[in-house]
Amino acid sequence: MKNTVLTLQQRKQKQQKITMLTAYDYTTAKLMDQTGIDCILVGDSLGMVMLGYEDTVSVTMEDMIHHSKAVARAVKSALVITDLPFMSYHASVYDAVRNAGRLVQEGQAQVVKLEGGRAFCEHIKMITQASIPVIAHIGLMPQSIKTLGSYRVQGKAYQQAKDIILDALAVEQAGAVAILLECVPAALAKLISELVNIPTIGIGAGVGCDGQVLVFQDMLGMYDGICSKFTKTFAPIGQQMKQAFTEYCQEVAQAQFPAPEHEFSIDETIIHTLMDEFSNSKKEE
């Protein structure tokens, strides 16, 4: 059964936690979908973990559409959510609606996500009026890293915490179907989750959120970039991959791979005939 935004709302009402991970390619998304995960986020984090950028600012609409399509083709049950990248919605409400439409039409996303609170309520409202569900991302907003200067916890001081609450209430009023809270104190995230009627998804926001999301390379120990306190390695796949790559190189170098069981056979008389034929033609040259 295909998950929808209604599924997320029902989970909140029943106090059932929502599960979400990022994915950026067909193979990974297919494996995730087979586990019964609720949502797959095609995040602009792909700029760092897939494309090697220093941050998410360089990610383009074409990048997001390309990866979103790959994920959507793999998924049968999970809700597919795709990020609107930097400057794809900031300049105008028109840009926001147009590019959200592109992610749905071309990228096959079911929901779009954008970073911003009260400043982008009109954008959220108009995208929603175009029948495109929106998740609002507040707290730490990676697309604002040039202004923030570093990835740090948001909302520890009174006024900043109040501003995040006001952002949450505003985006809910604007029509957002869920809120992603990144890198905020756990108690603040829990309070926001109680104040709003729509689901909250946390990343570095504590267990009090209605659901959780992680970058899959982080939870598998595959990415050696920014290491966050809130990241947990559930399986050391990155180390296992490096070990496998090393063993492959060694076996190829030592002619241990391919072994006989990896090869295809041919009738020896055919080989002998070919050897005679081409050996004679070489001598004639």
Summary of the structure (lengths in Angstrom):
residues: 285
radius of gyration: 24.4
end to end distance: 68.6
largest distance: 91.0
contacts: 918
relative contact order: 0.11
helix: 47%
strand: 13%
